Every structure is written in structure tokens, then in C-alpha cells.
């Protein structure tokens, strides 16, 4: 009887407060559960939570620094400043993410090499757990949670079909089966509110069954945590839902190695997939970096690469862009035949195994 009453109450709430399509002049809706740790980003109303950067060639943004307080954790800092947990961990390998301590200087990884592809609309790079919003006045970069290895997010070229405020969630049969197997009950519909995994806003995509949405579990932003959808902080998805229009393109790519130019400087950014850096991942990334830089040298005359900097970028795999070379005036024919700075794979490097195609999925979160 109690379950029936609970179900009827949920149905009644959903009936009275359905998900609404977000109008262009809709007011901002923040995180319903006020985050006591969000004070820093909101203390100055004129300062945006996530900076908007103007690209310098293929390079964007700048590294920042901050000093931690005694109560800080990387999860709290990420929530407060709009950064992902894993990107903070990778950028600060010597710091305990759960107890950095009072007065510890940490790096804020806000310098980026732009992903390859069309630079318009929204671009999600699965390998770095980030979403790039290309605006008229620059680019904003947000952390996102993506699908796990068992339920990967799709590499796709899609578009936004609808913007939703206070969406209800209808769990697919597969997720309800997971709960049932664990001995837990999951209703067929979760109404808007603090228990809703879709958070405060959502962008419905033309890729069937997938959303960019908020969350009621902020710790998972910037990690592999979802059933395939793209999870954002509620503050960030609320901003994005106001700023993008229906029809906005959404490119999803998987680029752990990014190379670009700032003037004549060559910049390299390498992302290891997880907090722990396995030897197999390092060898795979070394092979990808070697191939990508060789392609660059074949297509752009006069590029000189500093092998030491390349090795450092691969060894760390921390997602911090590094200048690894420069484009010099083209040498006369034959003068560069003795060049010794080419990047070749390590003997242990192996070609990456073919990735299986993601399965057809229903509406994930």
C-alpha cells in the first residue's frame, strides 16, 4: 500500500510539474540543492563561472593557480570553479586530492589545444572529459561526465533538438533491470527534484537516446560515470541551455592526443584515460603521438620537434599543453637530410586495438 501511495505521489508531482521547453528569455535556474561550497565562483556577479577565452591559433586559455584551504578537496574545488575531478588530479599528481592541506598551491588546468574538427556549436572530446562551446565572443570549456567502458558515449555528429528545464526521467528497461538485480526498486518515472539524475536542465540530442544534462551526483562530472549521456554541473548546464539554440551542432570526438599551432609554435596535449597510468596506455599514446607528429611534419614544411618535450608530455599524460617544437623558415632542398629529431615509437609500443562499436542504447543518464 505504501508503495502505491509513493507511486501515486510521484505521478501527481510529474503531472503538475512536467518538463518544460526552455524559452529564449527564460530566467536562469541554478542548482536546486544550494551548494555551500560554491561561494568563490558566485562572489562576483560580473565574473562568469567558466571563463570565455579567445583562441590564439589552436591554443586556448591559460594555466591558473590557487592556494587551498584546510577544508578543500579536489571534488569541492571542481564543483566551486567548474573543473572536473580527474583533470585536477592529473594536473597535480603530487597532491592528495582528498586532503591537499591548508596553503597548498595547485594548478588549475585551463589551457587547451583545441580539438580537431569543425569549430562551431558544441564539441565534446571524450578523451579529456570536456565540452567546448564555440560562441561569437570566444570559447567556453566545461567538464563533462561521459559513458563508462561498458556503456560508452557515442562518437557522433549530432545536433540539439530541444532544450528542457526541470526534466523528468524515464529510466529504460535495462537500468530498471540493474536496480532490480541489486534488490532495489526504481520507478518508471522520476519527477523533477533533488533525486532526479537529469538535474535542472537537459539538451535533447538527435543521436537517439542521448542527452547533455545536469546531475544530482556532482562528483561524477569530469569522469567516466554515465550510461552514455553527458553529465554536467547544474550551474553549467543551466548556462548552456540558455545560450544554445535548437539545431546547434554537437560533435562528439575521441582525441587523447591533440596537436596545434600558436603562431609558429607547435603545442601538444596528451590525456591518459584514468587516474592510474598503465604501461599499456602509455605505449598506446606514444604510438598515437608519434603518428600524429609525423603527419604534421609531412604536411607542414619546416617543423622542428623537441623530442624531450614530447617524451615529457607522453610520460605524464596529464592533459597540460606543452610547446614541443616550432615551424622554421623552409630549408633548402637537401639541407635537412641529416635531421635527427624525428619522433619514433618506443620498441614496446603497440598499435591500439580496434575499439568495438558502441551498442544501440536507449535513453541513458
C-alpha positions, -999 to 999 in steps of 0.1 A, spaced: 0 0 0 28 24 9 45 17 -25 13 25 -43 9 58 -23 45 67 -32 40 59 -68 7 80 -69 25 109 -53 53 108 -79 28 106 -107 9 136 -93 40 157 -90 50 149 -126 15 157 -138 15 191 -121 52 200 -129 62 184 -163 94 192 -180 91 224 -199 108 235 -231 132 263 -223 122 297 -238 149 321 -251 141 346 -224 137 321 -196 155 331 -163 185 312 -150 178 282 -128 207 272 -106 213 240 -86 182 234 -65 203 220 -36 223 251 -28 259 241 -27 276 255 3 310 252 -14 300 273 -44 308 307 -28 340 316 -47 326 314 -82 295 333 -73 310 360 -51 315 384 -80 283 385 -101 302 402 -130 327 373 -133 315 342 -152 318 309 -135 336 294 -166 359 318 -185 353 326 -222 386 325 -240 396 339 -274 417 314 -293 453 321 -301 457 299 -332 449 264 -320 456 273 -283 431 285 -258 431 298 -222 459 298 -196 470 278 -166 459 292 -133 470 287 -97 452 287 -64 460 281 -28 439 255 -10 421 260 23 422 234 51 387 221 42 392 218 5 391 187 -16 396 184 -54 359 174 -57 348 206 -38 372 228 -58 359 213 -91 323 220 -81 332 255 -70 352 265 -100 337 245 -128 365 220 -133 365 182 -134 378 160 -107 401 139 -129 416 169 -147 426 184 -113 441 151 -102 462 147 -134 474 183 -133 485 180 -96 500 145 -93 519 152 -61 489 165 -42 464 143 -22 431 151 -39 411 144 -6 435 161 18 455 187 -1 460 207 32 459 243 40 481 266 19 489 241 -9 494 257 -43 477 237 -71 474 241 -108 441 250 -124 443 233 -159 426 259 -181 449 259 -211 438 238 -240 448 227 -275 415 229 -295 402 195 -308 404 188 -345 371 192 -364 346 220 -370 350 248 -346 314 257 -341 285 248 -318 293 222 -292 323 199 -293 327 171 -267 361 154 -265 355 121 -247 393 116 -240 396 147 -219 360 148 -204 354 183 -217 328 202 -237 338 232 -259 311 258 -266 321 279 -296 305 313 -291 306 346 -311 329 361 -284 352 331 -278 351 296 -264 339 283 -230 351 250 -218 331 228 -194 339 195 -177 315 166 -185 310 131 -172 309 105 -201 300 69 -205 319 40 -190 337 13 -209 306 -9 -206 282 18 -217 304 42 -239 292 75 -251 289 76 -289 313 93 -313 288 112 -334 279 143 -353 245 154 -339 225 185 -331 204 199 -302 167 191 -309 152 205 -277 161 223 -245 144 212 -214 140 228 -179 132 206 -149 131 174 -170 115 142 -157 135 110 -162 120 78 -176 146 50 -168 149 25 -197 142 -12 -190 179 -20 -189 186 4 -160 155 -7 -141 167 -43 -145 201 -33 -130 183 -19 -99 160 -50 -97 191 -73 -98 205 -53 -69 173 -57 -49 163 -20 -54 131 -5 -67 133 21 -95 100 37 -106 92 41 -143 94 79 -139 115 101 -116 99 136 -113 119 168 -113 137 174 -80 168 166 -60 165 128 -67 164 133 -105 196 121 -122 190 146 -151 194 176 -128 180 210 -135 182 212 -173 189 190 -203 196 192 -240 180 165 -261 202 153 -290 194 140 -324 215 110 -315 186 88 -303 185 83 -266 213 107 -256 212 139 -236 236 166 -223 221 172 -188 227 182 -152 230 158 -123 222 150 -87 257 134 -83 282 162 -89 312 141 -81 309 122 -114 314 153 -135 347 150 -154 349 112 -152 337 80 -168 305 76 -149 273 76 -170 254 51 -191 264 71 -222 249 106 -218 270 137 -210 267 149 -174 274 185 -163 272 205 -132 237 220 -128 252 256 -128 269 249 -162 240 231 -180 217 259 -169 240 284 -186 244 263 -217 207 257 -221 201 295 -221 229 302 -246 225 275 -273 196 273 -297 177 243 -311 196 230 -341 231 237 -326 256 212 -338 271 187 -313 303 169 -324 315 141 -302 351 131 -308 377 109 -290 411 126 -292 435 118 -264 463 134 -285 459 170 -297 484 190 -317 481 226 -328 499 258 -336 501 291 -318 519 313 -344 549 292 -353 549 273 -320 538 236 -320 518 226 -290 510 190 -278 484 179 -253 482 142 -241 455 127 -220 458 94 -201 424 78 -197 423 73 -160 438 84 -127 462 54 -128 486 54 -158 491 19 -171 521 10 -192 498 -2 -220 481 32 -221 514 50 -222 527 28 -251 494 34 -270 496 71 -265 533 72 -275 523 55 -308 495 79 -314 517 109 -307 544 96 -330 520 91 -358 503 125 -354 536 144 -353 549 125 -383 517 135 -402 523 171 -391 559 171 -404 548 156 -437 521 182 -442 538 214 -428 573 222 -441 600 233 -417 586 219 -385 613 210 -359 602 188 -329 619 188 -295 619 151 -286 625 157 -249 593 178 -246 573 151 -265 586 124 -241 577 145 -211 541 151 -224 536 113 -230 553 103 -198 530 125 -177 498 122 -198 484 150 -176 465 170 -202 487 200 -198 496 215 -232 534 218 -239 553 236 -266 572 208 -283 586 225 -314 583 253 -339 579 260 -376 611 274 -391 617 290 -425 617 262 -450 652 248 -455 668 245 -489 664 211 -506 688 185 -491 699 206 -461 675 187 -437 685 152 -448 706 147 -416 679 157 -392 679 136 -361 649 149 -341 622 127 -356 599 110 -331 597 72 -335 578 48 -315 594 31 -285 602 -6 -291 574 -17 -267 548 4 -284 519 -15 -300 492 -3 -323 459 3 -305 434 -25 -307 403 -18 -327 375 -4 -304 342 -22 -305 313 -3 -319 290 11 -291 258 -9 -288 225 6 -297 212 22 -265 181 36 -250 178 68 -230 208 68 -206 219 93 -180 
